[in-house]
């Protein structure tokens, strides 16, 4: 990950609904990132949706994503290739992958990734997370991740969230319900 890559984490949601505001807001941020970052429209960019499993991503993240696209951005066409597990939005090919396949997937080990969304990043294996960051070498690369509260000594806190030198590139939103 280069020093200009933005790391965006949405954390600490305690909303007991099927689709928490954490999930909806982080997916909305991912979609608006796709729409607003200026890229060459003639080039296809590789992106990634990562979660516990492809099934989990389909049931939660993709349902939210297609709902947002249909409601707020009906002019944007998208398609989902179930055979190869990717969704195409604009000039982005967004692959779906489960945590268990991160370090061995040719999807991740091959191309440079422009945008990545990780659902519940605190459940990911640190080595897999690092593989993803290594593939995000473009100046415009952005990672958006959601997570639920976890132990403050978890690697995601110690190596990313709480590191002073990353404060300039890290945006953190917290959702608390009283």
Residue pairs with C-beta under 8 A, 6 or more apart in sequence:
1 7
1 133
1 134
1 136
1 137
1 141
1 143
2 136
2 137
2 138
2 139
2 141
3 169
4 139
4 169
5 133
5 136
5 138
5 139
5 141
5 142
5 143
5 169
6 141
6 142
6 143
6 169
6 171
7 142
7 143
7 145
7 160
7 166
7 169
7 170
7 171
8 29
8 142
8 143
8 144
8 145
8 170
8 171
9 121
9 144
9 145
9 146
9 147
9 160
9 161
9 170
9 171
9 172
9 173
10 22
10 25
10 26
10 29
10 144
10 145
10 146
10 147
10 172
10 173
10 175
11 22
11 146
11 147
11 148
11 149
11 161
11 172
11 173
11 174
11 175
12 22
12 148
12 149
12 174
12 175
12 176
13 20
13 21
13 22
13 23
13 146
13 148
13 175
14 175
14 176
14 177
15 21
15 22
15 175
15 177
19 60
19 63
19 64
20 175
21 175
22 146
22 148
22 175
23 60
23 61
23 64
23 119
23 146
24 64
24 68
25 173
25 175
26 117
26 119
26 144
26 145
26 146
27 61
27 64
27 65
27 68
27 117
28 68
29 144
30 65
30 115
30 117
30 144
31 65
31 68
31 69
31 73
31 89
33 115
33 142
33 144
34 47
34 89
34 90
34 92
34 115
35 73
35 76
35 90
37 114
37 115
37 140
37 142
39 45
39 91
39 114
39 140
40 91
41 90
41 91
42 91
43 91
44 91
44 92
44 93
45 91
45 92
45 93
45 114
45 115
46 92
46 93
46 95
46 107
46 111
46 112
46 113
46 114
47 92
47 93
47 94
47 95
47 113
47 114
47 115
47 116
47 117
48 94
48 95
48 97
48 107
48 108
48 113
48 115
48 116
48 117
48 132
49 57
49 61
49 62
49 87
49 94
49 95
49 96
49 97
49 116
49 117
49 119
50 57
50 97
50 98
50 99
50 102
50 116
50 117
50 118
50 119
50 124
50 132
51 57
51 60
51 61
51 96
51 98
51 99
51 118
51 119
51 120
52 98
52 99
52 119
52 120
52 123
53 98
53 99
53 100
54 85
54 96
54 97
54 98
56 98
56 119
57 96
57 98
57 119
58 96
60 119
61 117
61 119
62 80
62 87
62 96
65 87
66 78
69 76
69 78
69 89
76 89
76 90
78 87
78 88
78 89
79 87
79 88
80 86
80 87
80 88
81 87
81 88
85 95
85 96
85 97
86 93
86 94
86 95
86 96
87 94
87 96
88 94
92 114
92 115
94 115
95 107
97 105
97 107
97 108
99 123
99 124
99 125
99 128
102 108
102 124
102 125
102 127
102 128
102 129
102 131
102 132
103 125
103 127
103 128
103 131
108 131
108 132
108 135
109 131
109 135
111 135
112 135
112 136
112 137
112 138
112 141
113 132
113 135
113 136
113 141
114 136
114 138
114 140
114 141
114 142
115 141
115 142
115 143
115 144
116 132
116 136
116 141
116 142
116 143
116 144
117 143
117 144
117 145
118 124
118 129
118 132
118 143
118 144
118 145
118 146
119 145
119 146
120 146
120 147
120 148
121 129
121 145
121 146
121 147
121 156
122 147
122 148
122 150
122 154
122 156
126 155
126 159
129 156
132 143
133 143
136 142
136 143
147 156
150 156
150 157
151 157
160 166
160 170
161 170
161 172
